[in-house]
């Protein structure tokens, strides 16, 4: 079981701040593919992964990162300076 967190416009499009997911995904990209196949709102939220960042257990990672042993995956847009 993996805890998936959504932030900013990702959360707005999906309509949830977080959810627990049972997954067989080996990588973040595999997890995204599983999520996109669920419903249109997920497909829309993950349609352009170049506009997203991901953190695994609160450490920035790439979409090719393995999920083995990961407890938490967070998706969020890139942070802008200010």
N, CA, C and O atoms as CSV, one atom per row, in Angstrom:
chain,resi,resn,atom,element,x,y,z
A,1,UNK,N,N,0.858,-1.186,0.000
A,1,UNK,CA,C,0.000,0.000,0.000
A,1,UNK,C,C,0.895,1.237,0.000
A,1,UNK,O,O,1.828,1.342,0.796
A,2,UNK,N,N,0.600,2.160,-0.894
A,2,UNK,CA,C,1.358,3.413,-0.991
A,2,UNK,C,C,0.403,4.575,-0.742
A,2,UNK,O,O,-0.723,4.588,-1.239
A,3,UNK,N,N,0.864,5.536,0.025
A,3,UNK,CA,C,0.106,6.765,0.255
A,3,UNK,C,C,0.485,7.745,-0.859
A,3,UNK,O,O,1.660,8.065,-1.033
A,4,UNK,N,N,-0.509,8.217,-1.608
A,4,UNK,CA,C,-0.249,9.155,-2.706
A,4,UNK,C,C,-0.840,10.506,-2.328
A,4,UNK,O,O,-2.020,10.611,-1.994
A,5,UNK,N,N,0.007,11.548,-2.386
A,5,UNK,CA,C,-0.413,12.901,-2.032
A,5,UNK,C,C,-0.424,13.761,-3.283
A,5,UNK,O,O,0.443,13.638,-4.148
A,6,UNK,N,N,-1.422,14.637,-3.366
A,6,UNK,CA,C,-1.570,15.538,-4.502
A,6,UNK,C,C,-1.572,16.973,-3.988
A,6,UNK,O,O,-2.237,17.281,-2.999
A,7,UNK,N,N,-0.831,17.843,-4.654
A,7,UNK,CA,C,-0.735,19.233,-4.225
A,7,UNK,C,C,-1.113,20.191,-5.354
A,7,UNK,O,O,-1.000,19.863,-6.535
A,8,UNK,N,N,-1.566,21.388,-4.958
A,8,UNK,CA,C,-1.878,22.503,-5.872
A,8,UNK,C,C,-2.894,22.073,-6.923
A,8,UNK,O,O,-3.905,21.458,-6.583
A,9,UNK,N,N,-2.644,22.385,-8.195
A,9,UNK,CA,C,-3.647,22.096,-9.228
A,9,UNK,C,C,-3.836,20.606,-9.462
A,9,UNK,O,O,-4.872,20.198,-9.988
A,10,UNK,N,N,-2.862,19.784,-9.086
A,10,UNK,CA,C,-3.041,18.330,-9.217
A,10,UNK,C,C,-4.182,17.900,-8.294
A,10,UNK,O,O,-5.065,17.143,-8.698
A,11,UNK,N,N,-4.157,18.386,-7.061
A,11,UNK,CA,C,-5.224,18.083,-6.093
A,11,UNK,C,C,-6.563,18.614,-6.597
A,11,UNK,O,O,-7.584,17.937,-6.478
A,12,UNK,N,N,-6.563,19.816,-7.155
A,12,UNK,CA,C,-7.815,20.397,-7.651
A,12,UNK,C,C,-8.415,19.566,-8.773
A,12,UNK,O,O,-9.628,19.365,-8.812
A,13,UNK,N,N,-7.591,19.085,-9.676
A,13,UNK,CA,C,-8.103,18.293,-10.807
A,13,UNK,C,C,-8.598,16.921,-10.372
A,13,UNK,O,O,-9.604,16.432,-10.886
A,14,UNK,N,N,-7.900,16.298,-9.429
A,14,UNK,CA,C,-8.288,14.964,-8.976
A,14,UNK,C,C,-9.403,15.041,-7.939
A,14,UNK,O,O,-10.257,14.157,-7.873
A,15,UNK,N,N,-9.393,16.095,-7.134
A,15,UNK,CA,C,-10.443,16.280,-6.141
A,15,UNK,C,C,-10.144,15.633,-4.799
A,15,UNK,O,O,-11.025,15.530,-3.946
A,16,UNK,N,N,-8.909,15.197,-4.610
A,16,UNK,CA,C,-8.494,14.568,-3.350
A,16,UNK,C,C,-7.128,15.105,-2.940
A,16,UNK,O,O,-6.281,15.353,-3.798
A,17,UNK,N,N,-6.901,15.288,-1.636
A,17,UNK,CA,C,-5.564,15.685,-1.197
A,17,UNK,C,C,-4.614,14.491,-1.089
A,17,UNK,O,O,-3.401,14.640,-1.238
A,18,UNK,N,N,-5.183,13.285,-0.826
A,18,UNK,CA,C,-4.359,12.081,-0.663
A,18,UNK,C,C,-5.240,10.854,-0.757
A,18,UNK,O,O,-6.455,10.928,-0.572
A,19,UNK,N,N,-4.614,9.722,-1.048
A,19,UNK,CA,C,-5.326,8.448,-1.033
A,19,UNK,C,C,-4.317,7.320,-0.888
A,19,UNK,O,O,-3.155,7.452,-1.271
A,20,UNK,N,N,-4.779,6.216,-0.332
A,20,UNK,CA,C,-3.949,5.020,-0.211
A,20,UNK,C,C,-4.253,4.133,-1.408
A,20,UNK,O,O,-5.413,3.872,-1.727
A,21,UNK,N,N,-3.193,3.673,-2.064
A,21,UNK,CA,C,-3.363,2.912,-3.300
A,21,UNK,C,C,-2.631,1.583,-3.192
A,21,UNK,O,O,-1.479,1.521,-2.762
A,22,UNK,N,N,-3.316,0.532,-3.588
A,22,UNK,CA,C,-2.698,-0.779,-3.740
A,22,UNK,C,C,-2.208,-0.833,-5.178
A,22,UNK,O,O,-3.009,-0.727,-6.107
A,23,UNK,N,N,-0.914,-0.995,-5.373
A,23,UNK,CA,C,-0.360,-0.940,-6.723
A,23,UNK,C,C,0.686,-2.024,-6.947
A,23,UNK,O,O,1.352,-2.472,-6.014
A,24,UNK,N,N,0.814,-2.426,-8.183
A,24,UNK,CA,C,1.874,-3.344,-8.608
A,24,UNK,C,C,2.934,-2.589,-9.398
A,24,UNK,O,O,3.843,-3.202,-9.957
A,25,UNK,N,N,2.824,-1.258,-9.451
A,25,UNK,CA,C,3.742,-0.429,-10.231
A,25,UNK,C,C,5.170,-0.591,-9.741
A,25,UNK,O,O,5.433,-0.608,-8.539
A,26,UNK,N,N,6.091,-0.710,-10.694
A,26,UNK,CA,C,7.503,-0.843,-10.356
A,26,UNK,C,C,8.194,0.511,-10.259
A,26,UNK,O,O,9.155,0.673,-9.508
A,27,UNK,N,N,7.697,1.488,-11.027
A,27,UNK,CA,C,8.300,2.827,-11.052
A,27,UNK,C,C,7.214,3.877,-10.904
A,27,UNK,O,O,6.023,3.569,-10.962
A,28,UNK,N,N,7.636,5.120,-10.713
A,28,UNK,CA,C,6.684,6.234,-10.652
A,28,UNK,C,C,5.905,6.312,-11.958
A,28,UNK,O,O,4.692,6.517,-11.943
A,29,UNK,N,N,6.590,6.152,-13.088
A,29,UNK,CA,C,5.911,6.212,-14.389
A,29,UNK,C,C,4.824,5.141,-14.496
A,29,UNK,O,O,3.753,5.396,-15.047
A,30,UNK,N,N,5.097,3.947,-13.973
A,30,UNK,CA,C,4.090,2.883,-13.976
A,30,UNK,C,C,2.891,3.273,-13.122
A,30,UNK,O,O,1.747,3.019,-13.500
A,31,UNK,N,N,3.148,3.887,-11.976
A,31,UNK,CA,C,2.066,4.341,-11.109
A,31,UNK,C,C,1.214,5.395,-11.816
A,31,UNK,O,O,-0.014,5.353,-11.753
A,32,UNK,N,N,1.872,6.334,-12.487
A,32,UNK,CA,C,1.138,7.361,-13.243
A,32,UNK,C,C,0.261,6.703,-14.300
A,32,UNK,O,O,-0.887,7.107,-14.481
A,33,UNK,N,N,0.777,5.698,-15.001
A,33,UNK,CA,C,-0.016,5.001,-16.022
A,33,UNK,C,C,-1.239,4.328,-15.388
A,33,UNK,O,O,-2.331,4.366,-15.954
A,34,UNK,N,N,-1.055,3.712,-14.212
A,34,UNK,CA,C,-2.188,3.098,-13.507
A,34,UNK,C,C,-3.230,4.149,-13.131
A,34,UNK,O,O,-4.428,3.941,-13.324
A,35,UNK,N,N,-2.771,5.272,-12.596
A,35,UNK,CA,C,-3.688,6.335,-12.183
A,35,UNK,C,C,-4.438,6.904,-13.383
A,35,UNK,O,O,-5.650,7.112,-13.314
A,36,UNK,N,N,-3.728,7.156,-14.481
A,36,UNK,CA,C,-4.366,7.724,-15.677
A,36,UNK,C,C,-5.449,6.815,-16.221
A,36,UNK,O,O,-6.433,7.293,-16.787
A,37,UNK,N,N,-5.281,5.504,-16.057
A,37,UNK,CA,C,-6.259,4.541,-16.567
A,37,UNK,C,C,-7.516,4.476,-15.699
A,37,UNK,O,O,-8.528,3.918,-16.121
A,38,UNK,N,N,-7.461,5.038,-14.497
A,38,UNK,CA,C,-8.590,4.969,-13.561
A,38,UNK,C,C,-9.811,5.751,-14.045
A,38,UNK,O,O,-10.889,5.184,-14.227
A,39,UNK,N,N,-9.634,7.038,-14.247
A,39,UNK,CA,C,-10.743,7.944,-14.572
A,39,UNK,C,C,-10.206,9.133,-15.348
A,39,UNK,O,O,-9.004,9.395,-15.349
A,40,UNK,N,N,-11.102,9.846,-16.004
A,40,UNK,CA,C,-10.711,11.023,-16.791
A,40,UNK,C,C,-10.011,12.083,-15.949
A,40,UNK,O,O,-9.082,12.735,-16.424
A,41,UNK,N,N,-10.453,12.262,-14.695
A,41,UNK,CA,C,-9.845,13.317,-13.866
A,41,UNK,C,C,-8.374,13.026,-13.598
A,41,UNK,O,O,-7.568,13.954,-13.531
A,42,UNK,N,N,-8.009,11.759,-13.443
A,42,UNK,CA,C,-6.597,11.394,-13.277
A,42,UNK,C,C,-5.851,11.578,-14.599
A,42,UNK,O,O,-4.732,12.090,-14.630
A,43,UNK,N,N,-6.488,11.154,-15.681
A,43,UNK,CA,C,-5.862,11.291,-16.999
A,43,UNK,C,C,-5.545,12.756,-17.276
A,43,UNK,O,O,-4.473,13.076,-17.788
A,44,UNK,N,N,-6.475,13.642,-16.939
A,44,UNK,CA,C,-6.261,15.068,-17.148
A,44,UNK,C,C,-5.143,15.603,-16.246
A,44,UNK,O,O,-4.299,16.379,-16.695
A,45,UNK,N,N,-5.140,15.192,-14.991
A,45,UNK,CA,C,-4.137,15.690,-14.047
A,45,UNK,C,C,-2.720,15.259,-14.436
A,45,UNK,O,O,-1.758,15.989,-14.197
A,46,UNK,N,N,-2.595,14.074,-15.033
A,46,UNK,CA,C,-1.267,13.549,-15.378
A,46,UNK,C,C,-0.983,13.569,-16.875
A,46,UNK,O,O,-0.091,12.865,-17.347
A,47,UNK,N,N,-1.735,14.372,-17.624
A,47,UNK,CA,C,-1.565,14.383,-19.082
A,47,UNK,C,C,-0.215,14.943,-19.513
A,47,UNK,O,O,0.281,14.590,-20.582
A,48,UNK,N,N,0.387,15.808,-18.703
A,48,UNK,CA,C,1.686,16.385,-19.056
A,48,UNK,C,C,2.620,16.265,-17.855
A,48,UNK,O,O,2.714,17.185,-17.042
A,49,UNK,N,N,3.308,15.137,-17.746
A,49,UNK,CA,C,4.165,14.931,-16.576
A,49,UNK,C,C,5.368,15.867,-16.566
A,49,UNK,O,O,6.023,16.015,-15.534
A,50,UNK,N,N,5.669,16.501,-17.695
A,50,UNK,CA,C,6.769,17.475,-17.685
A,50,UNK,C,C,6.405,18.693,-16.833
A,50,UNK,O,O,7.281,19.468,-16.448
A,51,UNK,N,N,5.110,18.859,-16.539
A,51,UNK,CA,C,4.645,19.963,-15.692
A,51,UNK,C,C,4.516,19.529,-14.230
A,51,UNK,O,O,3.948,20.253,-13.412
A,52,UNK,N,N,5.039,18.358,-13.907
A,52,UNK,CA,C,4.926,17.823,-12.552
A,52,UNK,C,C,6.284,17.454,-11.982
A,52,UNK,O,O,7.230,17.159,-12.713
A,53,UNK,N,N,6.355,17.477,-10.671
A,53,UNK,CA,C,7.501,16.958,-9.935
A,53,UNK,C,C,6.969,15.854,-9.020
A,53,UNK,O,O,5.777,15.798,-8.718
A,54,UNK,N,N,7.863,14.992,-8.593
A,54,UNK,CA,C,7.460,13.891,-7.714
A,54,UNK,C,C,8.485,13.758,-6.590
A,54,UNK,O,O,9.684,13.952,-6.789
A,55,UNK,N,N,7.977,13.422,-5.403
A,55,UNK,CA,C,8.843,13.135,-4.264
A,55,UNK,C,C,8.458,11.766,-3.717
A,55,UNK,O,O,7.278,11.443,-3.577
A,56,UNK,N,N,9.481,10.968,-3.413
A,56,UNK,CA,C,9.275,9.650,-2.815
A,56,UNK,C,C,9.773,9.721,-1.381
A,56,UNK,O,O,10.947,9.998,-1.135
A,57,UNK,N,N,8.876,9.471,-0.441
A,57,UNK,CA,C,9.208,9.593,0.983
A,57,UNK,C,C,9.911,10.926,1.259
A,57,UNK,O,O,10.913,10.978,1.972
A,58,UNK,N,N,9.372,11.985,0.689
A,58,UNK,CA,C,9.794,13.378,0.884
A,58,UNK,C,C,11.164,13.698,0.291
A,58,UNK,O,O,11.818,14.648,0.720
A,59,UNK,N,N,11.603,12.908,-0.699
A,59,UNK,CA,C,12.847,13.188,-1.423
A,59,UNK,C,C,12.512,13.319,-2.898
A,59,UNK,O,O,11.847,12.451,-3.465
A,60,UNK,N,N,12.970,14.403,-3.527
A,60,UNK,CA,C,12.707,14.580,-4.953
A,60,UNK,C,C,13.240,13.393,-5.735
A,60,UNK,O,O,14.314,12.868,-5.440
A,61,UNK,N,N,12.478,12.978,-6.735
A,61,UNK,CA,C,12.853,11.816,-7.540
A,61,UNK,C,C,12.400,12.035,-8.974
A,61,UNK,O,O,11.688,12.993,-9.277
A,62,UNK,N,N,12.816,11.145,-9.841
A,62,UNK,CA,C,12.392,11.184,-11.237
A,62,UNK,C,C,11.256,10.205,-11.469
A,62,UNK,O,O,10.954,9.373,-10.614
A,63,UNK,N,N,10.631,10.310,-12.628
A,63,UNK,CA,C,9.516,9.422,-12.944
A,63,UNK,C,C,9.978,8.001,-13.249
A,63,UNK,O,O,9.160,7.084,-13.321
A,64,UNK,N,N,11.295,7.813,-13.431
A,64,UNK,CA,C,11.838,6.476,-13.652
A,64,UNK,C,C,12.281,5.822,-12.347
A,64,UNK,O,O,12.801,4.707,-12.357
A,65,UNK,N,N,12.079,6.507,-11.230
A,65,UNK,CA,C,12.516,5.993,-9.927
A,65,UNK,C,C,11.698,4.769,-9.521
A,65,UNK,O,O,10.488,4.731,-9.744
A,66,UNK,N,N,12.352,3.766,-8.925
A,66,UNK,CA,C,11.637,2.572,-8.462
A,66,UNK,C,C,10.798,2.866,-7.224
A,66,UNK,O,O,11.129,3.739,-6.421
A,67,UNK,N,N,9.712,2.124,-7.090
A,67,UNK,CA,C,8.810,2.301,-5.945
A,67,UNK,C,C,9.029,1.272,-4.838
A,67,UNK,O,O,8.369,1.336,-3.801
A,68,UNK,N,N,9.931,0.339,-5.040
A,68,UNK,CA,C,10.174,-0.706,-4.032
A,68,UNK,C,C,10.526,-0.064,-2.692
A,68,UNK,O,O,11.472,0.718,-2.599
A,69,UNK,N,N,9.761,-0.397,-1.663
A,69,UNK,CA,C,10.016,0.106,-0.324
A,69,UNK,C,C,9.502,1.506,-0.049
A,69,UNK,O,O,9.613,1.990,1.077
A,70,UNK,N,N,8.942,2.166,-1.052
A,70,UNK,CA,C,8.432,3.532,-0.880
A,70,UNK,C,C,7.084,3.493,-0.173
A,70,UNK,O,O,6.222,2.678,-0.503
A,71,UNK,N,N,6.911,4.379,0.800
A,71,UNK,CA,C,5.647,4.463,1.535
A,71,UNK,C,C,4.779,5.629,1.074
A,71,UNK,O,O,3.554,5.575,1.187
A,72,UNK,N,N,5.416,6.697,0.551
A,72,UNK,CA,C,4.666,7.900,0.198
A,72,UNK,C,C,5.173,8.477,-1.124
A,72,UNK,O,O,6.376,8.638,-1.331
A,73,UNK,N,N,4.228,8.781,-2.008
A,73,UNK,CA,C,4.530,9.429,-3.288
A,73,UNK,C,C,3.746,10.733,-3.322
A,73,UNK,O,O,2.535,10.740,-3.102
A,74,UNK,N,N,4.433,11.835,-3.597
A,74,UNK,CA,C,3.773,13.139,-3.677
A,74,UNK,C,C,3.956,13.716,-5.061
A,74,UNK,O,O,5.065,13.722,-5.595
A,75,UNK,N,N,2.865,14.206,-5.652
A,75,UNK,CA,C,2.902,14.872,-6.951
A,75,UNK,C,C,2.562,16.337,-6.768
A,75,UNK,O,O,1.615,16.679,-6.059
A,76,UNK,N,N,3.351,17.217,-7.420
A,76,UNK,CA,C,3.135,18.655,-7.266
A,76,UNK,C,C,3.752,19.384,-8.469
A,76,UNK,O,O,4.654,18.860,-9.123
A,77,UNK,N,N,3.261,20.589,-8.752
A,77,UNK,CA,C,3.866,21.378,-9.813
A,77,UNK,C,C,5.220,21.934,-9.348
A,77,UNK,O,O,5.471,22.028,-8.147
A,78,UNK,N,N,6.083,22.300,-10.291
A,78,UNK,CA,C,7.371,22.891,-9.897
A,78,UNK,C,C,7.128,24.150,-9.058
A,78,UNK,O,O,6.202,24.919,-9.317
A,79,UNK,N,N,7.960,24.337,-8.074
A,79,UNK,CA,C,7.850,25.536,-7.238
A,79,UNK,C,C,8.482,26.711,-7.969
A,79,UNK,O,O,9.513,26.568,-8.625
A,80,UNK,N,N,7.858,27.860,-7.849
A,80,UNK,CA,C,8.421,29.060,-8.482
A,80,UNK,C,C,8.995,29.953,-7.408
A,80,UNK,O,O,8.487,30.005,-6.288
A,81,UNK,N,N,10.050,30.650,-7.755
A,81,UNK,CA,C,10.667,31.567,-6.802
A,81,UNK,C,C,9.819,32.812,-6.606
A,81,UNK,O,O,8.930,33.094,-7.409
A,82,UNK,N,N,10.087,33.546,-5.559
A,82,UNK,CA,C,9.274,34.728,-5.329
A,82,UNK,C,C,9.884,35.662,-4.331
A,82,UNK,O,O,9.309,36.709,-4.033
